[in-house]
Amino acid sequence: MDFNFIQVLLVFVWAFIVGIDQFDFLESLYQPIVTGAVIGAILGDLQTGLVVGGTYQLMTIGNMPIGGAQPPNAIIGGVMATIFAISSGLDTGAAVGLAVPFAVIGQNLVTLLFTVMSPLMSVADKMAAKADTKGIVRLNYIAMGILGLAFGLVCVAGLYGGSALGTALSNFSEQYAWVMTGLDAAGGMMKFVGFAILLRIMLSNELWGIYFAGFGIAVIISYIPELSGAALLIVAFFGLAMALNDYQTRIAIKQMGGNNEGGDEDGI
């Protein structure tokens, strides 16, 4: 299937936007079910885009970046799965499988960008000390532009290269395994840095119990095969329940005047 210039341009623009949205806009435009539908509409097959996007969404529903460590990138994977399904007439399962090398490349691109941009944090700190808000904004725009450009170029390259490029990426990963190993190691280190930052924020006696409870629940769920795939989602529900309970308790105490002396209601 041949694509015209307008379609290629729109795919690039959409990949550019959602690449930034995943880390900055946070409007959930980057979710595969949305991306699949938009790419399907651009390529003239909205139904296939919805089916492939929904399938890819289910596959990645438990994936979550933790402390900067990135899972295979759902944006590039979802875009390429939709492109393969429409351009080559592949069924959904085959299209999703063929898109995995692109998702891994997206994962490594994000890790590489985070690594390159991390030294600029000290530059941003110096700008903040000087109240140079324009400089800080400029740094953010540069990072967002590089991220969006990388996503757009990979998706356009996949649009033209198709399955041949996917095979080439797989071969590259095998031939230069040391590069991928280094990026994986960097991504693994980011997890611990992220948790260290979270723990520094949570250094409060009243929150340590919640932290250990969440950790224990996560460990238990991960060892149950039927639940391990949705472990993050289940733990998030537990966290939401505890947060709601804490909020309702605090509101009730506040309504009673902030003390436990009770009142005259119900004979107490």
Order of alpha helices (4+ residues) and beta strands (2+ residues): alpha-alpha-alpha-alpha-alpha-alpha-alpha-alpha-alpha-alpha-alpha
